[in-house]
């Protein structure tokens, strides 16, 4: 018993996260995670270990 209010709040938060787009700063996230910048599309690919492309 008593779970109705908690579940309603979770549903509200989940719905807000799902439908409220544009709030994610991808550059900031990338810096925080220490990830290297994404390679440019159409660039040269590194050869695979098995020799195929």
C-alpha positions in Angstrom: 0.0 0.0 0.0 1.0 3.6 -0.4 2.8 3.1 -3.7 0.4 5.1 -5.8 2.0 8.5 -5.2 5.6 7.3 -5.7 4.7 5.5 -8.9 2.9 8.6 -10.2 6.0 10.7 -9.5 8.2 8.1 -11.3 5.9 8.1 -14.2 5.9 11.9 -14.4 9.7 12.1 -14.2 10.1 9.4 -16.9 7.6 11.1 -19.2 9.4 14.4 -18.8 12.8 12.8 -19.6 11.3 11.0 -22.6 9.5 13.9 -24.3 11.5 16.9 -23.1 14.1 16.9 -25.8 17.1 19.2 -26.4 18.3 19.4 -22.8 21.3 17.2 -23.3 24.7 19.0 -23.7 26.5 16.3 -25.6 29.8 18.2 -25.7 29.8 18.6 -21.9 28.9 14.9 -21.5 31.8 13.9 -23.8 34.2 16.0 -21.7 33.0 14.5 -18.4 33.4 11.0 -19.7 36.8 11.7 -21.2 35.8 10.5 -24.6 37.8 11.4 -27.7 35.9 13.4 -30.3 33.9 11.4 -32.8 35.7 10.8 -36.1 34.4 12.7 -39.1 32.0 10.8 -41.3 33.5 9.5 -44.6 37.0 9.4 -43.2 39.5 6.7 -43.8 38.7 3.6 -41.8 41.3 1.6 -39.9 42.0 -1.8 -41.4 40.4 -4.7 -39.6 42.4 -7.4 -37.9 41.0 -10.0 -40.3 42.0 -8.0 -43.4 38.4 -7.3 -44.6 36.8 -3.9 -45.1 
